[in-house]
Amino acid sequence: MNPTIAMITFRAMLGRKRALLLLGLPLLLLVLSVILRATGNNDLDLSAHVLQNFGLATLLPLLALIAGTGVIAPEIDDGQIMYVLTKPIPREVIVVTKLVVAIVLVTIFAVVPTLLAGLVLVGTTAQVTPAFTIGILVGGITYSAVFVALGVLSRNAVTIGLLYALVWETLLGSFAPGAKSASVQQWSLSVADALTDASMVTSTVGLPVAVTLLVVVALAATFLATFRLRSLPVASAE
């Protein structure tokens, strides 16, 4: 972990345009939760549905994609990463620092809003709110690692990430059991499912398998990003 790189990355990610992208969906979730609570439409089933389909299935992957690719992909595209690569900083430190920044951003803009939305909707009834908060946190770590790796591996990281989140997890996951099982969303949902008594929260993946895959994929993505960063040609910075 390099504090200087982290500070520069945070400053770049919290600039006006990116901050608006990061704030939009969380604010929408909170506004929706307040409206449902105010109109009395915050029963347990509907609240769990909102937290799962808006918080876990929509807010989390999109914010993780913005954060994960944003912390490193733009620097690679415009060549600014070379200023870092020419310094005596191990590549794994650069990758881990970028990943930590992405995870912190996901925590602030996805995990915390989900916690607040859940408390507004149902409080801690049936442990739905803490269950989804923890599920989104662990899923956010894996999503962030995957999208940071994509940011290092491809110039089309955002497009690939959107295809995965929207096509593989959302569309194919609704029809193909295999696609659903190979899904960070379902692994995260499995964690939430294990932590709540609410019957409407169910996952197709068992908890031991889900936790194992969350950890393995996060570690593999981090290793892959480090390996690829080491192979980037280093040009002298003027």
Secondary structure, 3 states (H helix, E strand, C coil): CCHHHHHHHHHHHCCHHHHHHHHHHHHHHHHHHHHHHHCCCCCHHHHHHHHHHHHHHHHHHHHHHHHHHHCCHHHHHHCCHHHHHCCCCCHHHHHHHHHHHHHHHHHHHHHHHHHHHHHHHCCCHHHHHHHHHHHHHHHHHHHHHHHHHHHHHCCCHHHHHHHHHHHHHHHHHHHCHHHHHCCHHHHHHHHHHHHCCCCCCCCCCCHHHHHHHHHHHHHHHHHHHHHHHHCCCCCCCC
